[in-house]
């Protein structure tokens, strides 16, 4: 009795990764985004602006850019966009756990005490 050979191609579970050109485009995008982030340092030197940008303004501008950069790097360079969804879930779980632990540490050291909140209001 002979067994039938199973025809499995090595590329059966392969998926498309970005090409070299796509990596270059991603690198240019990340470079431009970094240049925009660095440009916030020079906002007070622009014509017509006589005071430095407030912390709230900087946070409102820089945080979205930081999140876009993080998602881009994690999605493309760490291949989370192309891997099994379980890897993405594990990565996100670890990220959320790290944020929670960091927030607990800040609360433990009373980072958000009354003096800090008064500083934010001024």
Protein Blocks (a to p, Z undefined) as FASTA:
>chain_A
ZZddddddfklmgccdddfklmmmmmmmmmmmmmmmmmmmmmmmpghiabdcdfklmmmm
mmmmmmmmmmmmmmmmnommmmcfklmmmmmmmmmmmmmmmmmmmmmnommgmklmmmmm
ZZ
